[in-house]
């Protein structure tokens, strides 16, 4: 389950603008879209295997888990 549906949608849309990049770079490059104030904290908290994957290859559950991690560690702003 996703705690904040609006943030989840913003976050997933942001990552898909970089779907051919690694998740690590997509999180860093799209903070202005997703609203993350601290994308580095998300990168530091995420699993290395997940960070090496590409957004276009992730399962929906992985997006949900990553969005929750981003919400907890990335200090997202309200849209």
MMTF fields as JSON, N, C-alpha, C and O atoms, coordinates in Angstrom:
{
  "mmtfVersion": "1.0.0",
  "mmtfProducer": "UNKNOWN",
  "numBonds": 315,
  "numAtoms": 316,
  "numGroups": 79,
  "numChains": 1,
  "numModels": 1,
  "chainsPerModel": [1],
  "groupsPerChain": [79],
  "chainIdList": ["A"],
  "bondAtomList": [4, 2, 8, 6, 12, 10, 16, 14, 20, 18, 24, 22, 28, 26, 32, 30, 36, 34, 40, 38, 44, 42, 48, 46, 52, 50, 56, 54, 60, 58, 64, 62, 68, 66, 72, 70, 76, 74, 80, 78, 84, 82, 88, 86, 92, 90, 96, 94, 100, 98, 104, 102, 108, 106, 112, 110, 116, 114, 120, 118, 124, 122, 128, 126, 132, 130, 136, 134, 140, 138, 144, 142, 148, 146, 152, 150, 156, 154, 160, 158, 164, 162, 168, 166, 172, 170, 176, 174, 180, 178, 184, 182, 188, 186, 192, 190, 196, 194, 200, 198, 204, 202, 208, 206, 212, 210, 216, 214, 220, 218, 224, 222, 228, 226, 232, 230, 236, 234, 240, 238, 244, 242, 248, 246, 252, 250, 256, 254, 260, 258, 264, 262, 268, 266, 272, 270, 276, 274, 280, 278, 284, 282, 288, 286, 292, 290, 296, 294, 300, 298, 304, 302, 308, 306, 312, 310],
  "bondOrderList": [1, 1, 1, 1, 1, 1, 1, 1, 1, 1, 1, 1, 1, 1, 1, 1, 1, 1, 1, 1, 1, 1, 1, 1, 1, 1, 1, 1, 1, 1, 1, 1, 1, 1, 1, 1, 1, 1, 1, 1, 1, 1, 1, 1, 1, 1, 1, 1, 1, 1, 1, 1, 1, 1, 1, 1, 1, 1, 1, 1, 1, 1, 1, 1, 1, 1, 1, 1, 1, 1, 1, 1, 1, 1, 1, 1, 1, 1],
  "groupList": [{"groupName": "UNK", "atomNameList": ["N", "CA", "C", "O"], "elementList": ["N", "C", "C", "O"], "formalChargeList": [0, 0, 0, 0], "bondAtomList": [1, 0, 2, 1, 3, 2], "bondOrderList": [1, 1, 2], "singleLetterCode": "X", "chemCompType": "L-PEPTIDE LINKING"}],
  "groupTypeList": [0, 0, 0, 0, 0, 0, 0, 0, 0, 0, 0, 0, 0, 0, 0, 0, 0, 0, 0, 0, 0, 0, 0, 0, 0, 0, 0, 0, 0, 0, 0, 0, 0, 0, 0, 0, 0, 0, 0, 0, 0, 0, 0, 0, 0, 0, 0, 0, 0, 0, 0, 0, 0, 0, 0, 0, 0, 0, 0, 0, 0, 0, 0, 0, 0, 0, 0, 0, 0, 0, 0, 0, 0, 0, 0, 0, 0, 0, 0],
  "groupIdList": [1, 2, 3, 4, 5, 6, 7, 8, 9, 10, 11, 12, 13, 14, 15, 16, 17, 18, 19, 20, 21, 22, 23, 24, 25, 26, 27, 28, 29, 30, 31, 32, 33, 34, 35, 36, 37, 38, 39, 40, 41, 42, 43, 44, 45, 46, 47, 48, 49, 50, 51, 52, 53, 54, 55, 56, 57, 58, 59, 60, 61, 62, 63, 64, 65, 66, 67, 68, 69, 70, 71, 72, 73, 74, 75, 76, 77, 78, 79],
  "secStructList": [7, 7, 1, 7, 2, 2, 2, 2, 2, 2, 2, 2, 2, 2, 2, 2, 6, 6, 6, 6, 1, 5, 2, 2, 2, 2, 2, 2, 2, 6, 2, 2, 2, 2, 6, 5, 1, 7, 2, 2, 2, 2, 2, 2, 2, 1, 7, 2, 2, 2, 2, 2, 1, 5, 4, 4, 4, 7, 7, 2, 2, 2, 2, 2, 2, 2, 2, 2, 2, 2, 2, 2, 2, 1, 7, 5, 7, 7, 7],
  "xCoordList": [0.84, 0.0, 0.879, 1.96, 0.381, 1.104, 0.488, -0.727, 1.322, 0.829, 0.307, -0.618, 0.87, 0.484, 0.341, 1.331, -0.898, -1.157, -0.678, -0.156, -0.845, -0.432, 1.089, 1.586, 1.826, 3.283, 3.706, 4.603, 3.073, 3.413, 3.3, 4.215, 2.191, 2.004, 3.055, 3.609, 3.33, 4.35, 5.722, 6.473, 6.03, 7.33, 7.499, 8.541, 6.483, 6.567, 6.653, 7.457, 5.837, 5.908, 7.297, 7.847, 7.856, 9.194, 10.226, 11.051, 10.188, 11.16, 11.0, 11.99, 9.773, 9.564, 10.036, 10.198, 10.262, 10.876, 12.335, 12.954, 12.884, 14.278, 14.328, 15.239, 13.365, 13.221, 14.415, 14.568, 15.262, 16.438, 17.695, 18.745, 17.579, 18.679, 18.555, 17.535, 19.58, 19.452, 18.525, 18.344, 17.951, 17.085, 17.869, 17.334, 19.132, 19.98, 19.987, 19.727, 20.281, 20.342, 18.96, 18.811, 17.961, 16.602, 16.115, 15.498, 16.385, 15.979, 16.697, 16.084, 17.979, 18.756, 18.309, 18.204, 18.046, 17.76, 16.343, 16.069, 15.433, 14.022, 13.458, 12.24, 14.304, 13.816, 12.916, 11.971, 13.201, 12.37, 10.971, 10.035, 10.813, 9.5, 8.778, 7.598, 9.492, 8.861, 8.631, 7.784, 9.38, 9.224, 10.126, 9.923, 11.122, 12.039, 12.99, 13.626, 13.082, 14.042, 15.431, 16.432, 15.498, 16.782, 16.908, 16.827, 17.106, 17.212, 18.409, 18.361, 19.479, 20.653, 20.327, 20.872, 19.449, 19.056, 18.307, 18.43, 17.533, 16.815, 17.818, 17.721, 18.774, 19.809, 20.594, 20.886, 20.933, 21.691, 20.899, 21.483, 19.575, 18.742, 18.308, 17.937, 18.351, 17.833, 18.842, 20.048, 18.31, 19.107, 19.937, 19.433, 21.185, 22.092, 21.58, 21.701, 21.015, 20.5, 19.363, 19.291, 18.493, 17.402, 17.953, 17.465, 18.952, 19.532, 20.19, 20.259, 20.675, 21.314, 20.315, 20.67, 19.072, 18.063, 17.554, 17.932, 16.694, 16.132, 14.635, 13.971, 14.095, 12.668, 11.757, 10.728, 12.116, 11.282, 11.208, 10.384, 12.064, 12.08, 11.527, 11.454, 11.135, 10.683, 9.252, 8.407, 9.0, 7.648, 6.906, 7.538, 5.574, 4.806, 5.116, 5.163, 5.326, 5.629, 6.95, 7.095, 7.91, 9.192, 9.009, 9.638, 8.146, 7.849, 7.191, 7.523, 6.256, 5.569, 6.564, 6.528, 7.45, 8.445, 9.412, 9.76, 9.843, 10.77, 10.103, 10.732, 8.848, 8.122, 7.975, 8.113, 7.696, 7.587, 8.941, 9.014, 9.996, 11.344, 11.648, 12.202, 11.285, 11.512, 10.704, 11.178, 9.488, 8.636, 9.224, 9.154, 9.798, 10.383, 11.715, 11.989, 12.541, 13.911, 14.155, 15.109, 13.322, 13.609, 12.957, 13.148, 12.183, 11.512, 10.738, 11.0, 9.781, 9.055, 8.199, 7.657, 8.097, 7.228, 5.845, 5.698, 4.853, 3.487, 3.335, 3.897, 2.576, 2.359, 1.237, 0.905],
  "yCoordList": [-1.19, 0.0, 1.246, 1.275, 2.259, 3.519, 4.524, 4.717, 5.163, 6.09, 7.399, 7.975, 7.886, 9.171, 8.992, 8.996, 8.834, 8.552, 9.641, 9.344, 10.9, 12.01, 12.014, 12.196, 11.813, 11.765, 10.559, 10.668, 9.41, 8.205, 8.463, 8.133, 9.047, 9.315, 10.288, 10.081, 11.339, 12.315, 11.648, 11.889, 10.814, 10.144, 9.176, 9.17, 8.365, 7.396, 8.117, 7.742, 9.143, 9.914, 10.513, 10.497, 11.038, 11.625, 10.577, 10.832, 9.408, 8.364, 7.902, 7.587, 7.857, 7.402, 8.411, 8.051, 9.662, 10.593, 10.216, 10.687, 9.37, 8.916, 7.388, 6.785, 6.76, 5.301, 4.512, 3.342, 5.113, 4.398, 4.657, 4.064, 5.533, 5.788, 4.802, 4.128, 4.723, 3.899, 4.614, 5.83, 3.848, 4.437, 5.475, 6.527, 5.181, 6.125, 7.496, 8.516, 7.514, 8.786, 9.394, 10.615, 8.561, 9.079, 9.801, 10.862, 9.237, 9.895, 11.239, 12.244, 11.252, 12.493, 13.543, 14.726, 13.1, 14.032, 14.573, 15.556, 13.961, 14.359, 14.92, 14.994, 15.306, 15.838, 17.051, 17.261, 17.847, 19.024, 18.639, 19.423, 17.447, 16.966, 16.254, 16.501, 15.375, 14.576, 15.372, 15.011, 16.451, 17.27, 16.864, 17.308, 16.024, 15.609, 16.749, 17.331, 17.059, 18.061, 17.46, 18.172, 16.155, 15.511, 14.184, 13.12, 14.234, 12.985, 12.133, 10.909, 12.759, 11.986, 11.088, 9.99, 11.538, 10.704, 9.467, 8.396, 9.61, 8.467, 7.493, 6.285, 8.011, 7.162, 6.437, 5.248, 7.139, 6.519, 5.421, 4.448, 5.567, 4.609, 3.414, 2.375, 3.547, 2.492, 1.364, 1.541, 0.205, -0.989, -0.797, -0.279, -1.207, -1.018, -1.707, -1.156, -2.897, -3.613, -2.828, -2.745, -2.262, -1.446, -0.207, 0.167, 0.429, 1.638, 1.377, 2.278, 0.157, -0.184, -0.559, -0.619, -0.81, -1.176, 0.072, 1.192, -0.134, 0.976, 1.061, 0.031, 2.271, 2.413, 1.616, 1.102, 1.506, 0.783, -0.71, -1.393, -1.236, -2.681, -3.055, -4.238, -2.065, -2.345, -2.862, -2.479, -3.726, -4.195, -3.112, -2.297, -3.093, -2.09, -2.083, -1.019, -3.253, -3.319, -2.623, -2.026, -2.695, -2.022, -0.51, 0.207, -0.023, 1.413, 1.85, 2.901, 1.039, 1.379, 1.447, 2.38, 0.462, 0.442, 1.616, 2.244, 1.91, 3.018, 4.358, 5.25, 4.504, 5.748, 5.953, 7.073, 4.88, 4.999, 5.366, 6.186, 4.76, 5.093, 6.566, 7.271, 7.015, 8.416, 9.358, 10.428, 8.952, 9.784, 9.894, 10.95, 8.805, 8.792, 9.543, 10.224, 9.418, 9.937, 11.188, 11.921, 11.445, 12.525, 13.851, 14.807, 13.939, 15.185, 15.814, 16.96, 15.072, 15.638, 16.833, 16.892, 17.77, 18.926, 18.595, 17.726, 19.27, 19.06, 19.718, 20.785, 19.079, 19.641, 20.654, 21.236],
  "zCoordList": [0.0, 0.0, 0.0, 0.588, -0.674, -0.793, 0.165, 0.17, 0.975, 1.983, 1.436, 2.009, 0.344, -0.229, -1.733, -2.465, -2.188, -3.597, -4.534, -5.609, -4.148, -5.012, -5.189, -6.3, -4.094, -4.205, -5.033, -5.869, -4.812, -5.565, -7.064, -7.819, -7.502, -8.933, -9.455, -10.535, -8.705, -9.108, -9.215, -10.16, -8.235, -8.187, -9.36, -10.016, -9.622, -10.721, -12.064, -12.917, -12.255, -13.506, -13.688, -14.789, -12.613, -12.682, -13.09, -13.968, -12.466, -12.804, -14.243, -14.904, -14.737, -16.108, -17.143, -18.309, -16.755, -17.701, -17.935, -18.889, -17.067, -17.145, -17.19, -16.622, -17.857, -17.764, -18.285, -17.933, -19.108, -19.611, -18.776, -19.021, -17.804, -16.863, -15.697, -15.555, -14.879, -13.68, -12.697, -12.766, -11.795, -10.77, -9.971, -9.623, -9.683, -8.937, -9.624, -8.985, -10.915, -11.636, -11.838, -11.818, -12.031, -12.218, -10.966, -11.063, -9.8, -8.546, -8.42, -8.058, -8.715, -8.604, -9.624, -9.301, -10.855, -11.949, -11.955, -12.644, -11.207, -11.304, -10.005, -9.846, -9.094, -7.815, -8.027, -7.268, -9.05, -9.324, -9.789, -9.635, -10.354, -10.8, -9.656, -9.407, -8.97, -7.914, -6.637, -5.82, -6.464, -5.268, -4.116, -2.986, -4.387, -3.324, -2.97, -3.849, -1.698, -1.243, -1.056, -1.142, -0.803, -0.523, -1.276, -0.662, -2.599, -3.36, -2.947, -3.067, -2.464, -2.037, -0.849, -0.738, 0.034, 1.174, 0.694, 1.288, -0.375, -0.95, -1.551, -1.333, -2.302, -2.905, -1.814, -1.945, -0.753, 0.343, 1.05, 1.524, 1.124, 1.854, 1.008, 1.555, -0.306, -1.189, -1.366, -1.19, -1.719, -1.98, -3.252, -4.249, -3.222, -4.358, -5.626, -6.72, -5.485, -6.655, -7.313, -8.539, -6.509, -7.029, -7.726, -8.792, -7.147, -7.727, -9.073, -9.909, -9.297, -10.57, -11.655, -12.832, -11.27, -12.267, -12.974, -12.63, -13.962, -14.731, -14.457, -14.341, -14.353, -14.04, -14.969, -14.529, -16.238, -17.188, -16.949, -17.558, -16.063, -15.806, -14.437, -14.105, -13.637, -12.27, -12.218, -13.028, -11.265, -10.981, -10.201, -9.529, -10.282, -9.526, -8.028, -7.412, -7.443, -6.008, -5.689, -4.622, -6.605, -6.385, -6.409, -5.631, -7.302, -7.324, -6.021, -5.472, -5.53, -4.281, -3.127, -2.325, -3.046, -1.969, -2.091, -1.091, -3.312, -3.516, -3.216, -2.646, -3.59, -3.303, -1.798, -1.307, -1.067, 0.39, 1.002, 1.918, 0.495, 0.955, 0.666, 1.51, -0.521, -0.902, -0.017, 0.364, 0.303, 1.156, 2.564, 3.193, 3.046, 4.391, 4.469, 5.457, 3.428, 3.493, 2.657, 2.917, 1.671, 0.727, 1.019, 0.268, 2.102, 2.49, 1.334, 0.967, 0.753, -0.392, 0.014, 1.117, -0.905, -0.697, -1.23, -2.089, -0.734, -1.217, -2.575, -2.826, -3.446, -4.791, -4.764, -5.797]
}
